[in-house]
Amino acid sequence: MRYPQILNAARSSIWAIHRPKLEAILQFLDTKASGGSVDARLVEQMAAENRGRGKAVVSRSVAVLPLLGTITQRSDMLTEFSGGTSTDRWGREFDQLVADPEVGSIVLDVDSPGGTVYGVPELAAKVHAARGTKPIIAVANSMAASAAYYIASAADEVVVTPSGDVGSIGVIAVHANRAGEYEQAGVEYDIVTYGKHKAEHADTGPLADETRAEIQRRVDEDGKAFDAAVAKHRGVTPETVRKTFGQGRMYGAKEAVQRGMADRVATLDETVARMAKGGRAKKRTRSAIARRRLDLADRA
């Protein structure tokens, strides 16, 4: 496994992920890239436990489709290690459930800290476009953070289990300046490039002002697109998302409903049972959203 290359790719990516999870991923990759050891038996055990967890289960015309772990566009080391989800693979399975006449409703079982930005806007758009074909309910069971909330918000209804959390709306990029480490280790780097900006993310020194500004531009661009998508999904304005939905913070079930980020508090089992009995998605109204905004303003 080429951990140094994977680590560099991770550090040069823009992520829509809960920050503690990103730190854990980077720490794991850094340990491996530096020649450190991680208990191989533990890694294999986790990988074995996670294989097959993403398969949909259909019962009484209700399909439960898991959205678990770190979200990436394609299956890779992260999906094997942390039980993550490939947006490509998940999207194909979602399409099959939408087209299946035996499936009356789809419940998304979401427990994810988010992941990379790649593939997420397209997948959320796919879920949103499927509204009206059959009820689509997303359940935060127990975490729908960042990219996972991006996708979950596209469903007809967002449910949060009583102990669950949703939010972490926003994107993040990380640059590591490891010049001190290399100097201490007696390592000197000569980087030869074709293209002025080809090595601007290198970890051999601090970010140049121009590079930092470009990264910030990309982060802002993806972040504003995130706000706009959630606003569309939830029937509010991007300004409401920025002011009310936390700007990167996570909220518990009741708070999320009060803020308009979710529609009800219930467990996954309760939601599946409700849909099996012919339940419908809770419809959001502009008046209800306006009342929530006024309530939050009064509390501020």
C-alpha positions in Angstrom: 0.0 0.0 0.0 1.4 3.4 -1.0 0.6 5.2 2.2 2.7 8.4 1.5 0.9 9.0 -1.8 -2.5 8.3 -0.1 -1.6 10.7 2.7 -0.6 13.4 0.3 -3.8 13.0 -1.7 -5.8 13.2 1.6 -4.0 16.4 2.6 -4.6 18.0 -0.7 -8.3 17.2 -0.8 -11.2 19.2 0.3 -13.4 17.3 2.7 -17.0 17.5 3.8 -16.4 15.6 7.1 -16.7 16.0 10.8 -13.3 17.3 11.9 -12.4 14.6 14.6 -12.9 11.9 12.0 -10.6 13.7 9.5 -7.9 14.0 12.2 -8.2 10.2 12.9 -7.9 9.4 9.2 -4.8 11.6 8.8 -3.2 10.3 12.0 -3.7 6.7 10.8 -2.3 7.5 7.3 0.6 9.5 8.8 1.5 6.5 11.1 1.6 4.1 8.2 3.4 6.6 5.8 6.1 7.1 8.5 6.7 3.3 8.8 4.8 3.0 12.0 2.7 -0.1 12.8 -1.0 -0.5 13.3 -2.2 -3.9 14.6 -2.8 -5.8 11.4 -5.2 -8.2 13.2 -7.3 -5.2 14.3 -7.4 -3.7 10.8 -8.4 -7.0 9.2 -11.0 -7.6 11.9 -12.5 -4.2 11.2 -12.5 -4.7 7.5 -14.1 -8.1 7.8 -16.8 -6.7 10.1 -17.5 -3.9 7.6 -17.8 -6.0 4.5 -21.4 -6.4 3.4 -22.7 -3.8 5.9 -23.8 -1.5 3.1 -26.3 -3.8 1.5 -30.0 -2.9 1.3 -32.5 -5.0 3.1 -36.1 -5.1 1.9 -38.9 -6.1 4.3 -42.7 -5.5 3.9 -42.0 -3.3 0.9 -39.7 -1.0 2.9 -36.1 -0.9 1.7 -33.5 0.0 4.3 -30.3 1.3 2.6 -27.3 1.9 4.9 -25.1 5.0 4.4 -22.2 4.2 6.8 -18.7 5.3 7.6 -16.4 7.5 5.6 -17.9 8.6 2.2 -15.6 8.5 -0.8 -16.4 8.4 -4.5 -15.0 4.9 -5.1 -14.2 2.0 -3.0 -10.7 2.2 -1.6 -8.6 1.6 1.5 -10.7 3.9 3.6 -14.0 2.1 2.7 -12.3 -1.2 3.6 -10.8 0.0 6.8 -13.5 2.2 8.3 -16.6 0.6 6.8 -17.2 3.5 4.5 -19.5 4.1 1.5 -18.7 4.6 -2.1 -21.0 7.2 -3.7 -20.7 5.4 -7.0 -21.7 2.0 -5.6 -24.4 3.4 -3.3 -25.9 5.4 -6.1 -26.3 2.3 -8.2 -28.1 0.5 -5.4 -30.3 3.5 -4.7 -31.3 3.6 -8.4 -32.3 -0.1 -8.3 -34.5 0.5 -5.3 -36.2 3.5 -6.9 -36.9 1.4 -10.0 -38.0 -1.7 -8.1 -41.9 -1.9 -8.1 -41.8 -4.2 -5.1 -40.2 -1.4 -3.0 -42.9 1.0 -1.7 -40.6 3.3 0.3 -36.9 3.8 1.0 -35.4 4.4 4.4 -31.7 5.6 4.5 -30.0 4.3 7.6 -27.3 7.0 8.1 -24.4 6.7 10.4 -21.5 8.6 8.9 -19.1 11.5 9.7 -19.0 12.5 6.1 -16.1 12.2 3.7 -14.6 13.8 0.6 -16.5 16.2 -1.5 -16.1 14.2 -4.7 -19.3 12.5 -5.8 -21.4 13.9 -3.0 -23.3 16.7 -4.8 -24.1 14.4 -7.6 -25.4 11.7 -5.2 -27.5 14.2 -3.2 -29.0 15.5 -6.5 -29.9 11.9 -7.4 -31.7 11.4 -4.1 -33.5 14.8 -4.5 -34.6 14.0 -8.0 -36.1 10.7 -6.9 -38.6 12.5 -4.6 -42.1 11.9 -5.7 -41.4 8.4 -7.0 -41.8 6.8 -3.6 -41.3 8.1 0.0 -37.6 8.5 0.8 -36.8 8.9 4.6 -33.3 9.5 5.9 -32.7 8.5 9.6 -29.6 9.8 11.4 -28.8 6.6 13.3 -26.9 8.0 15.0 -24.7 10.5 13.1 -25.4 12.4 9.8 -22.5 14.8 9.6 -21.2 17.0 6.8 -21.3 15.0 3.5 -23.7 12.5 5.1 -26.1 15.3 6.1 -25.7 16.8 2.5 -27.1 13.5 1.2 -29.6 12.9 4.0 -31.1 16.4 3.6 -32.1 15.5 0.0 -34.6 13.0 1.2 -38.3 13.8 1.6 -37.9 13.7 5.4 -35.0 13.7 7.8 -35.5 11.8 11.1 -33.0 11.8 14.0 -32.8 9.0 16.5 -33.2 10.4 20.1 -29.5 10.1 20.9 -28.4 11.1 17.3 -26.6 14.2 16.0 -26.8 16.0 12.6 -25.0 18.9 11.1 -21.3 19.8 10.6 -22.3 21.7 7.4 -19.2 23.0 5.8 -15.9 21.9 4.2 -12.3 21.7 5.4 -8.9 21.5 3.9 -5.7 20.7 5.8 -2.1 21.5 5.0 0.8 20.0 7.0 4.1 21.8 7.2 6.6 19.1 8.0 9.8 21.0 7.2 10.9 20.8 10.9 10.5 17.0 10.9 12.4 16.6 7.7 15.2 18.9 9.0 15.4 17.0 12.2 15.6 13.7 10.3 18.3 15.1 8.0 16.2 14.9 4.9 16.4 17.5 2.2 13.9 17.7 -0.6 14.5 19.1 -4.1 11.2 19.4 -6.0 11.4 19.9 -9.8 8.1 20.7 -11.5 6.6 21.8 -14.8 3.9 24.2 -14.0 4.1 27.1 -11.6 1.6 25.6 -9.0 2.4 21.9 -9.4 4.0 21.5 -6.0 2.2 24.3 -4.1 0.6 21.8 -1.7 4.0 20.2 -0.8 4.5 19.6 2.9 8.1 20.7 2.8 7.2 24.2 4.0 4.5 26.7 4.8 1.8 27.7 2.4 2.5 30.7 0.2 0.0 33.5 0.5 -1.2 32.9 -3.1 -1.6 29.2 -2.4 -3.6 29.8 0.8 -5.8 32.2 -1.0 -6.5 29.7 -3.8 -7.3 26.9 -1.3 -9.6 29.3 0.5 -11.3 30.2 -2.8 -12.0 26.5 -3.4 -13.2 25.9 0.1 -15.6 28.8 -0.1 -16.8 27.6 -3.5 -17.6 24.1 -2.2 -19.0 25.5 1.1 -21.4 27.9 -0.7 -22.6 25.0 -2.9 -23.2 22.9 0.2 -25.3 25.7 1.7 -27.3 26.1 -1.5 -28.0 22.4 -1.8 -29.2 22.0 1.8 -31.3 25.1 1.3 -32.9 23.6 -1.7 -33.5 20.3 -0.1 -34.9 21.8 3.1 -37.0 24.5 1.4 -35.2 27.5 3.0 -32.8 30.1 1.8 -29.0 29.7 1.8 -28.9 32.6 4.3 -31.1 30.5 6.7 -28.7 27.6 6.4 -25.7 29.8 7.2 -27.4 31.6 10.1 -29.5 28.7 11.6 -27.9 25.4 10.7 -24.7 25.9 12.7 -21.8 26.6 10.3 -20.0 23.4 11.1 -21.6 22.6 14.5 -23.4 19.4 15.3 -26.9 19.4 17.0 -28.8 16.8 18.9 -32.2 15.5 17.8 -34.5 18.0 19.4 -32.3 21.0 18.6 -32.0 19.8 15.0 -35.8 19.7 14.6 -36.2 23.1 16.2 -33.7 24.6 13.8 -35.4 23.0 10.8 -32.5 20.7 10.0 -34.7 17.6 10.7 -38.4 16.9 10.8 -39.0 14.5 13.7 -37.3 12.4 16.4 -37.7 8.7 16.1 -35.6 5.5 15.9 -34.9 3.6 12.8 -37.2 0.8 13.8 -40.0 3.2 14.5 -39.5 4.8 11.1 -39.5 1.5 9.3 -42.6 0.4 11.1 -44.4 3.6 10.2 -43.5 3.3 6.6 -44.5 -0.4 6.5 -48.0 0.7 7.7 -48.2 3.1 4.8 -46.9 6.2 6.5 -46.0 9.3 4.6 -43.1 11.7 4.8 -43.8 14.7 6.9 -44.3 17.7 4.7 -42.5 20.9 5.5 -44.3 24.2 5.2 -42.9 27.7 4.9 -45.0 28.8 7.8 -43.5 26.1 10.1 -40.0 27.0 8.9 -40.7 30.7 9.6 -41.9 29.8 13.1 -38.7 27.9 13.8 -36.6 30.9 12.7 -38.6 33.2 15.0 -38.2 30.9 17.9 -34.5 30.7 17.4 -34.3 34.5 17.1 -36.1 34.9 20.4 -33.7 32.5 22.1 -30.6 34.3 20.7 
